[in-house]
Amino acid sequence: MRRVRYTSNGGPEVLFVEDAPVPQPGAGEVLVRTEAIGVTLPAVRKVRAGGEPGPLGGEVAGTVAALGDGVTDLAVGDRVTALCFPHAYAEYAVVGHAMVSRVPDGASAVDAVALVRSGLVARGAFEASRPRPDDTFLITAAASAVGTLAVQYAKAHDAARVVAAVSSAEKADFVRAVGADDVVLYDNSWGAPVDVVLDGVGGDLLGSAVCALASGGRLVAFSSGGGTIEAYELLTRSASVIGFQMAAIARGNPQLYARWRDELWQLHHDGDLRAHVHAQFPLAEAAAAHEIIESRRNLGKVVLTC
C-alpha cells in the first residue's frame, strides 16, 4: 500500500509517499480501506514542529477490510469513519474500535471526514461551555472545519449573537454565509465582550480570547496550539477556562459519544448542519493539502482521497 511520511521537521515539502505493508488489526482494532482522509491542524503542526518523524494521524473514512479479535458489531465491507492515531495518511489504516462509527447510506466518505470528527468537536466544545439561553459567542478559527460547524451549532441553539474571528478579511463573506452575525479579525478589536469564547487556535491568541470575555464568561480551549493565560485577566472578569478534548469523551463516555454522533448525522440529514469542504487532493498530493492549511487559506475541510 501507499502511505505518506515526512523526513524531518519543516514545511509541506518534507512529505513523501512510500510503499509499506498493509497493517493488520490487533485485538479491539479495525482495519479500514481508506477512501477519504481528513487533514488536521495537529498533523500539519507536527510536521512543522519537528522531532523524530512519526505517523500522521487524522480522520479516515472507507470500508472495513479486517477485524481484530473482540470486534463483533462490525463486518467486512461496512462503511465507517474513525479517528486514526497511527498512520492515517495511507491506503489502509488501523483504528481503535472505540473510535469507529458507521457512515449512513447516502453519505460519502468525504462527507464523513468533513462532518463527524469536526462536528463532534464543535458539539463537545459548545456543550463544555455550559451554554445558557441568550448567550453571546465568539468562535476563533471560524472558517475551519470545526469552526464552521461550531457557528452552526451555536446558531441552532438560539445564541443571541455569534461572532466569527478569522485571520483575514477574505474569509468574512464565507463565515457570514455559514451563519455568523458579525466577523472580527485577529489583529483588530474584537468588539463587545461575549459570554463564551470557543477557541480552536491557542498560542498567542489565548490572551485576546480571555480579554474578549464579559464578566462571568467562559473560554473553552480545544486547540492543540498550547498557549499561556494571565490569571489576573481571569480574576478581573470572574471568568473561567475549560479544556475540552474529544478523545476523552470517545474513550470515557462512549454512550454520550454515540448519541452526539447520531444527532450529528440526523442534523446533517435534515439539512440543519452542513460540512464545508474547501478542497480534495489525491493522497500523493498531501503536501499541497498541508500548504493550504498552513497558509490559513482553507474555508472548511481539506481532504485527501485514495
N, C-alpha and C positions, 0 to 999 in steps of 0.2 A: 504494500500500500504506500501511498504518498502522505507525507506529513511535513509541516513547516517547523523549522527550528531557527535559532539565531546563534551567531558565533560568539558575540561579545556584546558589551553594552554599547549603545549607540542609537541612531535613528532607524527608520524602517529599512534602510539599505542593508542592515545586517541579517535580515531574514532570508532564508533559503529553503528550497524544497529538497527533501531527501527520501530515499526508499527505506522502508522499515518493515519488519514482520508484522502481520496482523496480531494484535494482542489478544489474550484470552481472559475472559472474566473469571475472577475468583469467587469465593463464597459471598453471597449477598450483592453481587455485581451483575451488570448487564452490558453486553457488547452491542453498540449501535453502529449500523452502517449509515454514516452521516450524509445528509443532503444539504443542510444549511448549518452554518456556524456563526454565532453572534460575536462580533469583535467588541471587546470590553475595554474601558479605560484602564482598569488594573493591568490587563495584559500589555497594553501599549506602554504604561508606566514601567512595567517590569523590564521590558526590552531597553527602555531609555536609561533606567537606573543602573543597570549593570550587575556585577556579581557573577557568580558561576551560572552559565546558561542552563536553563531548565525547561520543563514543559510549559506550554502556553495553555492556560485554561480558558473556559468560556462556556457559553450556551451552545448546545448542539440539538439538532432535530433530525430524525430519519426513521429507519426501521430497525427493529430488534433483530440482530443476527445470531446471537447466542445468549444463553442464560447461565449464570453461576449457580452453584448449589444454594438451595434455600429460597430461590425466587420462584414462586408458584403462581403468581397472579398476572403474569405476562406470558406471551407466546412469541415464538419466532415469527416475524412478519408484522407484528404490531407496530403502529406508527406512534412514536414517542418523542418527547423533548426532555432535556435534562441539563443540569449544570455539571460540567466535567472539570475536575480538578487536575487530573493528569493531562495527557495530550489531547486537547480539543481540536487543534488545527490539523486534522487528519481525516483520512477517508473512513477510518474505523476508530471509535472512541469507547473506552471503558468508563462506565459511570456507576456510582453507588445507587442501589435500589431506592433509597430514601429520596433521591433527587430526581426520580423519573416520574413523569406524568404523561398520560395519553393525549394524543392530538385528535380532536374530534373530526368526524367526516366533514368535508367541505373546507377545512383549513389546510393551508400549505405548510411545508417545513419552514419557509421564510416567515410566514405569519407567526409560527410558533416561537422562533428565536427572537422575533421583534416584540412579541407580546408577553410571553409567560414570565420569564425571569424579571424583565424590566417592570412589568405590571405588578408583579408580586412585591418587588422592592418599593415601588411607588405606593402601593396599598399599605404595606407594612410601615413605611415612614409616616404616612398620613395617620394611621392608627396610633403609632407611637407618640404622636403629638398630643394625644388626648383631646381631639377636636371638640369644640363647643359650638352651639348654634351661633351663627353670625361672626365667627372668627374671620380675621383677615390673614391671608397667607402671602408669603414671598418664597418663590422657588428658584434656587440657583440652578445653573446648567439646564435652564428650562427648554432649550432646543434639543437636548439629548433624548435618547430613547426613554430613559426613566423620567426625565423632566417633563416631556410632553404628556406622558400618562399621569404623572402627579398633578399637572394642571387640570387635566380632565377629571380626575378623582375629586379634587377639591371643589371644582365647579358642580359636579354631580351631587355633592353632599352639602350644597347650599352655603358655601363660603360667601361671606359678604363681599369680598374682593380678593382677587388673585393677581399678584404682581409677578411677572416673569423677569428674572435677572439673567442677562445674556452678555456675551463678550463683545458683540459688535452690533451696530445699528442695522446691518444687513439681515439680521435674524428677527427683527421686530415684527414685520408683517407675518412671518411664519408663526410665531408664538401667539400673536393675536388671533390668527385663524384657528389655532388649536383651542383657544378659549380664554386666554389671559385678558384681564381687564386693563392692565397697564403693563408697560415694559420699562425697565431701567437697565443701564449699562453698568458694569462692574466699576468702572473708573469715575462714574458720575454720582450725584446724590441719589440715594435710594428712596427718597420721598418720605411720606408719613410713616411713623412706626407701625409695625404689624404685630399681630398676636402670635404668629407662628412663622418660623423660617425652616424650610426643608432644604438642607444643604447637601448637594452632591458633588461639591468641588473640593472643599477643605483647604489646607495650606494657608496662605496669607489671607484668603477670603473670609476665614472664620471670624476675624476681628470685625469686619464690616457686617457680617451676619448677626453678631451679638449686638452691635450698635443699632441695627435695624429693628430690634425688638421693643415693643411697648412694655409698660410696667406689667410684670407677671407673665411676660411672654415666654415661649418655649422654642428652643432651637433643637431640631433633630439632625444629628450629624450621621450620615450614612455613606460618606465617601471613603475611598482608600487613600486620600491625599494627605492625611495627617493634619497637623497644624496645632497652634497654641492659642488658648483663650485667656484673657486677663480676668482674673477673679473679680477685680474691682468693678469691671463693667457689668458683671452679673449682679453684684451686690446693689449697685445703684438702680438697677431695673427690677430687682426681686425676680430675676429671670432664672431659667433652668436650662440645662443642656442634657439631651437624651441621645445616647448612642443606639444605633439600630443596625443589625446585621441579619440578612435574610437566612443565611445558613443556620443560624441558631434556631430559627423557627422550624425550618425543614427537618432538622435533626431532633430538636427538643419537643416540638409540638406538631407532629405530623397530621393530626386531625384538623388543626387550625389551618395548616399549610394547604391541605386538600380542599377545605371549604373555600379559602380565598381563591385557590386556583379554579375551582368550579364556577365561582361567582365571576371571575375574570372572563372565562370563556363565554358565560352567559351574557355579560355586558357587551362583549365583542359580537356575539351572535345577534343581539338586539340592536346593534348599531350605536350603542351609547359609549363605546370605548374604541378608539381607533389607534392602531400602532402605525407609526410613520417610518418608512424605510427610505433612507437617503440614497443608498447605492448598494449594488450587489457586484461582487468580484469573484472570479474563479479562485480556487484555493491557491494556485500558483502566483496570484497577484496580491497576496496578503500584504506586501509592502505598500501597495497603493492604498489599501484599506486603512492601514495604520497611519499613513501620511494624512489622510483626511481628518481622522480623529485628533492626531497630534497638533494639527494646524487649526483645530476648533472650527472646521468648516461644516461639520455634519449637522443636518437638520433631521433628527431622528436616528434610526438604527443603521449601522453599516454591517453588511452580511457577506460572508464567504459562502460559495456554493461548490458542491462536489458533483 
